[in-house]
Amino acid sequence: MTTDAGTAGPTQVEVRIAALDIARGLALFGHQLYYVAGSIRPFQLIVSPIWLKHFRFGPLEYGWRWLTYGERPAFRVASP
């Protein structure tokens, strides 16, 4: 399960950073911020395998590959 989450590494990190920034912006401090931080990773571990059943990689990885290779990479997983 963690290998699925690793396939979309930069997206995973950016989601965590954005969620914590939003929590801080809502003036959540102390234990409330710990609850937010503690719930992000389990959520990602549940959602990542579902996402990766339909797509090859995360949205940031898609953009990164597009910029790197100069052409749009295949985003969706081919249907069997």
Backbone as CSV, one residue per row, in Angstrom:
resi,resn,N_x,N_y,N_z,CA_x,CA_y,CA_z,C_x,C_y,C_z
1,MET,0.833,-1.198,0.000,0.000,0.000,0.000,0.870,1.251,0.000
2,THR,1.997,1.251,0.709,2.833,2.447,0.734,3.560,2.641,-0.587
3,THR,3.765,1.585,-1.371,4.393,1.770,-2.672,3.480,2.564,-3.589
4,ASP,2.169,2.384,-3.461,1.236,3.183,-4.249,1.361,4.654,-3.897
5,ALA,1.460,4.941,-2.615,1.580,6.336,-2.191,2.899,6.924,-2.665
6,GLY,3.943,6.110,-2.784,5.234,6.591,-3.243,5.262,6.934,-4.716
7,THR,4.364,6.369,-5.506,4.315,6.648,-6.931,3.927,8.099,-7.191
8,ALA,3.204,8.688,-6.301,2.776,10.087,-6.438,3.412,10.930,-5.336
9,GLY,4.713,10.746,-5.126,5.427,11.382,-4.019,5.295,12.889,-3.927
10,PRO,5.673,13.649,-4.970,5.557,15.109,-4.854,4.120,15.581,-4.600
11,THR,3.153,14.914,-5.212,1.754,15.285,-4.966,1.398,15.040,-3.507
12,GLN,1.857,13.911,-2.947,1.570,13.590,-1.552,2.138,14.660,-0.618
13,VAL,3.374,15.061,-0.872,4.020,16.062,-0.019,3.298,17.400,-0.116
14,GLU,2.971,17.818,-1.323,2.304,19.108,-1.500,0.910,19.123,-0.864
15,VAL,0.202,18.012,-0.917,-1.113,17.941,-0.268,-0.957,18.112,1.239
16,ARG,0.052,17.459,1.819,0.281,17.604,3.256,0.620,19.037,3.620
17,ILE,1.501,19.656,2.852,1.893,21.039,3.133,0.685,21.970,3.021
18,ALA,-0.100,21.811,1.965,-1.271,22.671,1.774,-2.281,22.479,2.899
19,ALA,-2.522,21.237,3.300,-3.488,20.979,4.371,-3.026,21.603,5.688
20,LEU,-1.752,21.506,5.999,-1.253,22.100,7.241,-1.259,23.625,7.169
21,ASP,-0.970,24.181,6.005,-1.050,25.644,5.858,-2.480,26.135,6.028
22,ILE,-3.431,25.402,5.482,-4.846,25.771,5.647,-5.252,25.666,7.105
23,ALA,-4.806,24.602,7.766,-5.139,24.436,9.186,-4.561,25.583,10.014
24,ARG,-3.338,25.977,9.720,-2.739,27.109,10.432,-3.473,28.411,10.107
25,GLY,-3.911,28.542,8.871,-4.657,29.736,8.470,-6.001,29.834,9.166
26,LEU,-6.569,28.685,9.528,-7.838,28.664,10.256,-7.626,28.808,11.761
27,ALA,-6.391,29.104,12.138,-6.020,29.319,13.537,-6.189,28.052,14.373
28,LEU,-5.858,26.904,13.774,-5.849,25.657,14.538,-4.441,25.469,15.088
29,PHE,-4.332,25.416,16.395,-3.033,25.248,17.025,-3.119,24.139,18.059
30,GLY,-1.983,23.715,18.528,-1.935,22.719,19.585,-2.496,21.387,19.148
31,HIS,-3.378,20.839,19.960,-3.919,19.508,19.707,-4.752,19.455,18.426
32,GLN,-5.440,20.518,18.090,-6.252,20.521,16.867,-5.375,20.333,15.640
33,LEU,-4.223,20.989,15.613,-3.309,20.855,14.486,-2.737,19.446,14.427
34,TYR,-2.499,18.833,15.582,-2.019,17.448,15.610,-3.055,16.500,15.011
35,TYR,-4.316,16.753,15.277,-5.372,15.908,14.704,-5.406,16.029,13.182
36,VAL,-5.271,17.251,12.697,-5.244,17.457,11.244,-4.029,16.759,10.647
37,ALA,-2.861,16.989,11.243,-1.630,16.388,10.730,-1.682,14.863,10.798
38,GLY,-2.253,14.340,11.856,-2.340,12.891,12.024,-3.354,12.222,11.112
39,SER,-4.298,12.981,10.591,-5.314,12.389,9.724,-4.956,12.476,8.241
40,ILE,-3.972,13.291,7.878,-3.622,13.464,6.475,-3.038,12.190,5.888
41,ARG,-2.027,11.615,6.527,-1.350,10.439,5.968,-2.289,9.238,5.841
42,PRO,-3.083,8.889,6.853,-4.019,7.774,6.652,-4.985,8.021,5.491
43,PHE,-5.446,9.257,5.344,-6.318,9.604,4.219,-5.597,9.352,2.898
44,GLN,-4.343,9.768,2.818,-3.566,9.565,1.598,-3.339,8.080,1.319
45,LEU,-3.123,7.305,2.356,-2.908,5.867,2.172,-4.170,5.158,1.693
46,ILE,-5.320,5.723,1.962,-6.582,5.160,1.475,-6.854,5.623,0.044
47,VAL,-6.644,6.905,-0.230,-6.996,7.482,-1.524,-5.983,7.133,-2.623
48,SER,-4.696,7.041,-2.291,-3.665,6.802,-3.310,-3.885,5.536,-4.127
49,PRO,-4.141,4.381,-3.511,-4.364,3.182,-4.335,-5.585,3.313,-5.246
50,ILE,-6.618,3.999,-4.774,-7.811,4.203,-5.608,-7.462,5.089,-6.796
51,TRP,-6.751,6.180,-6.543,-6.332,7.084,-7.618,-5.477,6.348,-8.635
52,LEU,-4.501,5.573,-8.139,-3.543,4.927,-9.025,-4.120,3.729,-9.773
53,LYS,-5.312,3.301,-9.433,-6.000,2.289,-10.249,-6.490,2.912,-11.553
54,HIS,-6.727,4.219,-11.546,-7.270,4.912,-12.708,-6.233,5.750,-13.452
55,PHE,-5.204,6.202,-12.740,-4.197,7.083,-13.331,-2.805,6.529,-13.076
56,ARG,-1.873,6.835,-13.960,-0.508,6.307,-13.852,0.284,6.946,-12.716
57,PHE,0.038,8.206,-12.446,0.768,8.931,-11.411,-0.047,10.141,-10.987
58,GLY,0.445,10.876,-9.988,-0.279,12.034,-9.468,-0.245,13.226,-10.413
59,PRO,-1.081,14.229,-10.148,-1.164,15.386,-11.029,0.138,16.181,-11.134
60,LEU,0.881,16.316,-10.049,2.151,17.043,-10.131,3.175,16.265,-10.944
61,GLU,3.178,14.936,-10.813,4.096,14.109,-11.599,3.752,14.188,-13.084
62,TYR,2.470,14.274,-13.385,2.025,14.415,-14.769,2.592,15.706,-15.372
63,GLY,2.423,16.805,-14.656,2.946,18.087,-15.125,4.456,18.072,-15.245
64,TRP,5.111,17.462,-14.284,6.568,17.375,-14.303,7.053,16.605,-15.539
65,ARG,6.422,15.478,-15.824,6.814,14.684,-16.996,6.515,15.433,-18.292
66,TRP,5.411,16.139,-18.331,5.042,16.906,-19.524,6.119,17.973,-19.808
67,LEU,6.519,18.696,-18.750,7.554,19.717,-18.915,8.918,19.100,-19.248
68,THR,9.227,17.977,-18.635,10.526,17.350,-18.838,10.673,16.778,-20.243
69,TYR,9.669,16.039,-20.706,9.765,15.348,-21.988,9.236,16.164,-23.157
70,GLY,8.535,17.255,-22.881,8.037,18.120,-23.936,6.830,17.589,-24.679
71,GLU,6.229,16.541,-24.192,5.001,16.002,-24.794,4.126,15.444,-23.687
72,ARG,2.827,15.425,-23.960,1.886,14.949,-22.947,2.038,13.452,-22.743
73,PRO,2.331,13.024,-21.519,2.414,11.588,-21.254,1.014,10.990,-21.095
74,ALA,0.913,9.690,-21.254,-0.358,9.006,-21.016,-0.672,9.140,-19.527
75,PHE,-1.868,9.595,-19.237,-2.238,9.851,-17.843,-3.072,8.714,-17.265
76,ARG,-4.009,8.225,-18.041,-4.891,7.164,-17.558,-4.265,5.791,-17.752
77,VAL,-4.624,4.885,-16.867,-4.203,3.490,-17.003,-5.046,2.854,-18.077
78,ALA,-4.430,2.092,-18.945,-5.167,1.436,-20.024,-6.159,0.424,-19.450
79,SER,-7.361,0.402,-19.990,-8.376,-0.548,-19.541,-8.020,-1.940,-20.042
80,PRO,-8.223,-2.960,-19.204,-7.890,-4.330,-19.633,-8.820,-4.868,-20.688
